[in-house]
Amino acid sequence: MKILDRYMLRNFALPFLTSLAVVTGVLLFGRALNILSSLSDNGLGFSLMIQLLWSILPYFLVLTVPIAFFFAMQSTLMRLNQDSEMDALRAAGISYPRTLRSLIMVAFLLYLSLCYVALVWMPQGTHSFRIAFYNMDNMKLLKLTPQQFSDSMDDLTVYVQGQDETGLYHQLMMEDRRSGTPIVYLAKTAAIEWRGEQIEFILYQGTRLEGKAPQLRMASFDQYQTQIKIAQSSTKNPMPWRNTLLEMPPMELWKVVQSSDNAEATAEWHRRLLLPTTIIVLLLFVLPLSLSPKRSMQATAYLWGVLLMFAVYNIQVALFQQVASAQLPWGSMWLGQGLMASLGLTWFIYACKNSGSGMFPWTQ
């Protein structure tokens, strides 16, 4: 019987990975176009786009993994059904639940993985995206105009005489007041690079002046490097609005839910717990939806699958918004998910008891 499990997994693996890559790739590509446009307009690095996309990946995975699992399993079962392999297994006395055992195990493993993504990785990604986007806005402020003083960042004033074709700045003067003791840098040439959350100044052939007379100290250098952490250096571009609930680690969010009547916190907590269960709900619908008569068009079954997912996710969003606005109790979110699961379980049991009966038994 282990041969059957391996056979089902081999048939499922490629459609699942392909569906996951396509669906996630389409969502990321749309975001990448917007991010790339902003980066290119402001001369920012490609690495920042990767950082931004990586930070929103967990949110997309919570949505795309159930979708990819559903379509991959549906594709696998429909092919086996069209080739009469499902009929052969039933004739050999192998039930549908036994046939699907390996895929059911995959669904529960994916469910556990999505629990970690939704509870832990997703809020971390939201926080990273906000910080990276804030840093990107500050990088815009640091665009230097030759022969003009740039004081867009607090405690930092920069002046350059010009810039050549290679991107090097000429005749740079920079005053750094972050430490309370003024430090002035004079450099013949300089390069400015983005390093994660920091701006790195690489100065060539210059002088470093620290303090005020009579304690003024001076040092010459051939090359000097200094870093400035953007998130701590500017208040001229204030930190964007922060939704602490979306960024809270699970235990902190749970404490807020327990210690207050914050409807938004309650809705967010249950949203994180509920989203991974979508893969279980969709699992219950796959079998009856895939056992359509062999004369039926497969496109119709896929269409019903799309409508099913559209309904599941829209019900989740609508109930979440109602709970967050204190219009409904948090139990309504689970009630909606439970009703969909009950409907799927009912049709799953019917399909198991009636060989060849799909989602719409009256069409048989």
Secondary structure, DSSP 8 states (H G I E B T S, - for coil): -HHHHHHHHHHHHHHHHHHHHHHHHHHHHHHHHHHHHHHHHTT--HHHHHHHHHHHHHHHHHHHHHHHHHHHHHHHHHHHHHTTHHHHHHHTT--HHHHTHHHHHHHHHHHHHHHHIIIIIHHHHHHHHHHHHHHHHHHHHT---TTS-EEEETTEEEE-SEE-TTS-EEEEEEEE-TTSS-EEEEEEEEEEEEETTEEEEEEEEEEEEES-TTS-EEEEEEEEEEEEEGGGT-SSS------HHHH--HHHHHHHHHHS--HHHHHHHHHHHHGGGHHHHHHHHHHHHH---TTS-HHHHHHHHHHHHHHHHHHHHHHHHHHHTTSS-THHHHHHHHHHHHHHHHHHHHHHHSTT--S-GGG-
